[in-house]
Amino acid sequence: MLKADYKTESRKDFTSIISEYTFFQEHSTEHKSILCQMKTKFKSADYLKKNGIRILDFGGGDGELLKDLYKQCNLAEFSPFLYLLEPVEKYQNEARDKLIKEGYEGLKILSKIEECEDNSLDLILVNHVLYYVKDLNETVTKLLNKLNSNGKLWIVIGNDKNTLIKLWKEIFVRFMEDSPYFLKEDLEKVLTGKEVCILESEVNSIFEFENTVENRGKMMRFLLGKYATLIKDEVIRKMTESYEKGNHLKLPLVDSFISIGKT
C-alpha cells in the first residue's frame, strides 16, 4: 500500500536538522557524484541547449546543486530561467545569494508547484526529495504536467544497494513495522501505467566520518528526523559495525538516477 494517506506530520522536518544535513554534505561525496552525472546528461541533451531554458529545482535546499549546475554547465550562455521550490527561508536566502555570486540574479523562489505553468519547463531536478512528500502520486503527476513536450524530470533516489536506505528499512521494520517515507519501490508503482519514457542509471558515492557517539547521532537524526529518538546508540553501533574502517564509518551510497520524459 502506498503511503499517501499518512498525515503531514509524518513528513521529515528539515528545519530541525539543518546542522545534521550540513554534516552529511561535508562528509559525503554524493553531491559531487550526482553533479557529475547531471553534467554528463546535460552535455548530451540537445533539447536543453537553447536560449531561455527553464529549469526548476524541486525541494532544492540551499541551492548548491542548482548553483553548481549553472556554473559548471555554462548555463549563462543559454539565458536561463531558474526556479527553486524550497519551503525553508534560510535555504531560500542562501540559494539566492549563491546564484547572485555566480552572476545570476533572476532566481525565482516558489512556495508551491502550482506557481509554475503547465507545459512550461524544460528540466525539473528532484534530488532526494520524494521520500518526504505528502502524496507521491499527486506530486509526480503535477511535476510531469509542468514539463513541456520535450522536457525531462530527473529524479535521484536511493535504491536498495544504498546503505542508508538499508538502515532506514531495518529501523522502521524493527520499530514501526512500516516506513513513514516513500521509497524507490513506491515511485516505481506510481510510474507504472503513466505515459512516460524512463531511463535509469546508478550513481555511486561514499558517506564517511569518524565513528563517535556524537557523529552516529548526527547520522541518525539526518536519516530519521524526529524518529531518531526511537533507537539507542548501542543499536546503531551494532547495525553499522560491518562498515567500520579503523576509527571511521564508511558507508557506500548507491542512488538511482531516473530520467523521465513524456511520450
SVG drawing of the C-alpha trace seen along z (x, -y; Angstrom):
<svg xmlns="http://www.w3.org/2000/svg" viewBox="-5 -40 47 47">
<polyline fill="none" stroke="black" stroke-width="0.4" points="0.0,0.0 1.3,-3.4 1.6,-5.9 -0.4,-8.8 -2.8,-8.6 0.0,-9.4 -0.5,-12.7 1.6,-15.7 3.2,-15.4 4.9,-12.2 6.9,-14.0 10.5,-14.8 11.0,-18.3 14.3,-19.7 14.2,-22.9 15.2,-20.9 18.1,-19.0 19.8,-21.7 23.1,-21.1 22.8,-17.3 22.2,-17.9 25.3,-20.1 27.2,-17.2 26.1,-14.8 27.1,-17.3 30.6,-17.8 31.3,-14.0 29.7,-12.6 30.8,-12.5 27.2,-12.3 26.8,-15.9 29.9,-15.7 28.8,-12.3 25.3,-13.5 26.5,-16.7 28.9,-14.8 26.1,-12.6 23.9,-15.6 26.7,-17.4 27.2,-14.3 23.5,-14.1 23.2,-17.8 26.1,-17.8 24.3,-15.1 20.8,-16.7 20.3,-18.8 16.8,-19.8 18.4,-21.8 20.8,-23.7 18.6,-26.6 18.0,-30.1 15.7,-30.7 15.7,-27.2 13.5,-26.8 14.8,-24.7 13.2,-24.0 15.0,-22.6 12.2,-21.0 13.0,-20.9 16.4,-22.3 17.5,-23.2 20.3,-25.8 20.7,-25.9 24.1,-24.2 23.1,-21.8 21.4,-24.5 24.3,-26.8 26.9,-24.2 24.8,-23.1 24.6,-26.8 28.3,-27.3 29.7,-24.0 27.4,-23.6 27.8,-27.2 24.1,-27.8 24.6,-31.6 25.1,-31.3 21.5,-30.0 20.0,-32.9 18.1,-30.5 15.1,-31.0 15.9,-29.3 13.3,-28.3 13.8,-26.9 10.9,-25.4 12.1,-25.3 10.0,-25.9 12.8,-26.8 13.5,-30.5 17.1,-30.1 17.8,-27.9 15.9,-30.3 18.2,-33.2 21.3,-31.0 20.3,-29.8 19.6,-33.3 23.0,-34.6 24.8,-31.7 23.3,-32.3 24.0,-36.0 27.6,-35.3 27.8,-33.3 26.3,-36.2 22.7,-35.1 20.3,-37.5 16.9,-36.2 16.3,-33.2 12.6,-32.8 11.6,-31.2 8.4,-29.2 6.4,-28.1 4.3,-25.5 4.5,-23.8 1.2,-25.3 3.1,-28.6 4.6,-27.1 2.5,-27.0 1.7,-23.6 3.9,-22.5 6.4,-25.3 9.6,-23.6 12.5,-22.1 14.0,-20.3 13.0,-19.5 15.6,-18.4 14.3,-16.2 17.3,-15.3 16.4,-13.0 13.1,-14.8 10.4,-12.4 10.8,-10.4 9.1,-13.2 6.2,-14.5 2.7,-14.1 1.3,-12.4 3.7,-10.8 1.4,-10.1 0.0,-13.6 3.4,-15.1 4.8,-13.2 1.7,-13.9 2.0,-17.6 5.7,-17.6 5.1,-15.8 2.3,-18.3 4.8,-21.1 7.1,-19.7 6.9,-20.8 6.7,-18.2 10.5,-17.7 11.1,-18.3 12.7,-15.9 12.2,-15.0 15.5,-14.0 14.9,-12.1 17.7,-10.9 16.5,-8.5 18.4,-5.9 17.9,-2.3 18.2,1.0 22.0,1.0 22.3,-2.2 23.5,-1.7 21.3,-4.5 18.2,-3.0 19.1,0.4 19.4,-1.1 16.2,-3.1 14.2,0.1 15.8,2.2 15.0,-0.5 11.4,-1.0 10.7,2.7 12.1,3.1 10.4,0.2 7.4,-0.9 6.6,2.0 6.5,-0.3 8.4,-3.3 6.6,-6.7 8.6,-7.8 8.3,-6.9 11.0,-4.6 12.0,-3.7 9.6,-0.9 6.8,-3.4 8.0,-5.6 8.0,-2.6 4.4,-1.8 3.4,-5.4 5.1,-5.4 3.5,-2.2 0.8,-2.9 1.9,-6.5 2.6,-7.5 6.3,-8.3 9.7,-7.2 12.1,-6.2 15.9,-5.8 17.7,-4.7 21.3,-4.6 23.2,-4.5 25.3,-7.0 27.9,-5.7 29.3,-7.7 30.6,-7.4 29.5,-8.7 32.5,-8.6 33.0,-10.1 34.8,-9.5 32.9,-6.7 31.9,-8.5 28.6,-8.6 28.1,-12.2 28.6,-11.5 26.4,-8.4 23.7,-10.5 24.0,-13.2 23.7,-10.4 20.6,-9.1 18.9,-12.5 19.7,-13.3 18.3,-9.9 15.3,-9.7 14.4,-13.2 12.2,-13.1 12.2,-9.2 15.9,-9.2 14.8,-9.1 13.4,-5.6 16.8,-4.0 19.7,-3.8 23.3,-4.3 24.2,-0.7 21.8,0.5 23.2,-1.9 26.7,-0.7 25.7,2.9 23.8,2.2 26.8,0.3 29.7,2.4 30.3,4.1 31.0,0.6 33.8,-0.2 37.1,-1.1 39.6,-1.8 38.0,-4.6 35.7,-5.6 32.4,-4.5 32.5,-4.2 29.0,-3.8 28.6,-3.1 25.7,-5.0 24.1,-3.9 21.4,-6.1 19.1,-5.6 19.2,-8.4 15.9,-8.3 15.3,-10.4 11.6,-10.7 10.0,-12.3 6.6,-12.4 5.7,-10.0"/>
</svg>
